[in-house]
Each structure stands twice: as C-alpha cells, then as structure tokens.
Amino acid sequence: MTVILEREEQLTSAPTESGWHRVCPLDELEPAWGEAALIDGVQVALFRLDADNVYAVAQQDPATLANVMARGITGSRGSRPTIASPLHKEVYDLQTGECYSNPGLRLPAFKTRMVDGFIEVEL
C-alpha cells in the first residue's frame, strides 16, 4: 500500500516489476513542491521539478534524522537539481544524494519513471 502522507487518500500499488512501486498520478504533484509518500514502509520525498522530471529521495534528513525533506527548498547547482534541508540547509543532489555542503552526509536517492501517467519509484 502506498500513502501520500500530506493527503488523506490512500493509493493502492498496482503490480509492477520487482522493486518498482506505483505512487500517484503525475498531475497530483505540483511543480517545485515536495510531497511525502509511504512506499512499502519507506518514507520518500517526491519532487516534480517540471513537466517531465520527478525525483525521489529519502524523507529523513541525514543530519538530524527528522522526516522533513519533502519540505526542503528545490534549486540547482549548475545543471544538477538539488534539495536543501529545511532544518540546517544542507544541499543535496536530487539524482545522486551527494551532499554539497557536507561531504560526510548522503541522502538516499531512488529511481523514478512514468508509466501510463503514474509516477513509479524503485526501492
């Protein structure tokens, strides 16, 4: 079962190939705004940065262990999309999870894809 944490509705995961989980329709994600989802027991932060690009990272801030990353600030470093923690402002690469401001930290990043208008995340 997949749950978008900010909403009261629950979305049931459709059967997909191993490791992929259907989360929600693409149009339920607002551009440049984070949403948290519970996917197979894992809290994930989703970010739709434009019409076609959705990124998924762990909801848990590696520096504080608080589940707040969906409330982070999106941006970029050159051509790389980033998310800044809402607590201490560490900046992470949304594709790799690398922390630009503290090399000792890393944010787990997950692959995403679009299938029939739905976002799927690979855990």
C-alpha positions as CSV (number, residue, x, y, z in Angstrom):
1,M,0.0,0.0,0.0
2,T,1.2,3.5,-0.8
3,V,0.1,6.5,1.1
4,I,0.7,10.2,0.2
5,L,1.4,11.5,3.7
6,E,0.1,15.0,3.2
7,R,-3.3,13.7,1.9
8,E,-5.9,11.5,3.5
9,E,-6.4,9.4,0.4
10,Q,-4.6,6.1,0.0
11,L,-3.4,4.7,-3.3
12,T,-3.0,1.0,-3.8
13,S,0.1,0.0,-5.6
14,A,-0.5,-1.7,-8.9
15,P,1.5,-4.8,-9.6
16,T,4.8,-3.8,-11.2
17,E,8.1,-5.5,-12.0
18,S,10.3,-6.2,-9.0
19,G,11.3,-3.2,-6.9
20,W,9.0,-0.7,-8.7
21,H,6.0,0.9,-6.8
22,R,3.2,2.9,-8.4
23,V,2.8,6.0,-6.2
24,C,0.4,8.5,-7.7
25,P,-0.7,10.2,-11.0
26,L,1.9,12.8,-12.2
27,D,-0.7,15.6,-12.1
28,E,-1.1,15.1,-8.3
29,L,2.4,16.5,-7.9
30,E,2.7,20.3,-8.0
31,P,5.9,21.6,-9.8
32,A,8.7,22.7,-7.5
33,W,6.8,21.4,-4.4
34,G,7.7,18.3,-2.4
35,E,5.3,15.6,-1.3
36,A,6.0,12.8,1.1
37,A,4.8,9.2,0.4
38,L,5.0,6.0,2.4
39,I,6.1,3.3,0.0
40,D,6.3,-0.3,1.3
41,G,7.2,1.1,4.8
42,V,9.7,3.6,3.5
43,Q,9.2,7.4,3.8
44,V,10.1,9.0,0.5
45,A,10.1,12.7,-0.6
46,L,8.9,13.3,-4.2
47,F,9.8,16.4,-6.2
48,R,8.3,17.3,-9.6
49,L,10.6,20.0,-11.0
50,D,9.0,20.4,-14.4
51,A,6.5,18.7,-16.7
52,D,8.6,15.5,-17.1
53,N,11.2,15.2,-14.2
54,V,10.3,13.7,-10.9
55,Y,12.9,12.9,-8.3
56,A,12.6,10.7,-5.2
57,V,14.8,10.8,-2.1
58,A,14.6,9.6,1.5
59,Q,12.2,11.7,3.6
60,Q,14.7,11.5,6.5
61,D,17.2,14.4,6.8
62,P,20.6,12.7,7.2
63,A,21.9,15.4,9.5
64,T,19.0,15.5,12.0
65,L,17.2,12.2,11.3
66,A,13.9,14.2,11.1
67,N,11.4,13.2,8.4
68,V,11.3,16.6,6.7
69,M,12.9,16.5,3.3
70,A,9.6,17.0,1.4
71,R,9.5,20.5,2.9
72,G,13.0,21.3,1.6
73,I,13.8,24.0,-0.9
74,T,14.5,22.9,-4.5
75,G,17.2,24.5,-6.6
76,S,20.2,23.6,-8.7
77,R,24.0,23.6,-8.8
78,G,24.8,24.3,-12.5
79,S,22.6,21.7,-14.3
80,R,22.2,19.5,-11.3
81,P,18.8,19.6,-9.4
82,T,19.1,20.0,-5.7
83,I,17.1,20.0,-2.5
84,A,18.2,21.9,0.6
85,S,17.2,20.5,4.0
86,P,14.5,22.8,5.7
87,L,16.4,22.4,9.0
88,H,20.1,23.1,8.6
89,K,20.1,23.9,4.9
90,E,22.5,21.2,3.7
91,V,22.2,21.0,-0.1
92,Y,21.8,17.5,-1.7
93,D,21.9,16.4,-5.4
94,L,18.5,15.0,-6.2
95,Q,19.9,12.5,-8.6
96,T,22.8,11.0,-6.6
97,G,22.1,12.1,-2.9
98,E,25.5,13.7,-2.7
99,C,25.7,16.5,-0.1
100,Y,27.4,19.6,-1.5
101,S,27.7,21.4,1.8
102,N,28.9,18.5,4.0
103,P,30.6,15.6,2.1
104,G,30.2,13.3,5.2
105,L,26.4,13.2,4.6
106,R,24.5,11.4,1.9
107,L,20.7,11.4,1.1
108,P,19.4,8.1,-0.3
109,A,18.1,8.7,-3.8
110,F,15.7,6.4,-5.7
111,K,15.0,6.0,-9.4
112,T,11.7,7.2,-10.8
113,R,9.8,6.6,-14.0
114,M,6.5,7.5,-15.6
115,V,4.1,4.6,-16.7
116,D,0.7,5.4,-18.1
117,G,0.7,8.9,-16.4
118,F,1.7,7.5,-13.0
119,I,4.9,8.0,-11.1
120,E,6.7,4.8,-10.1
121,V,9.6,4.6,-7.6
122,E,12.2,1.9,-7.4
123,L,13.2,1.0,-3.8
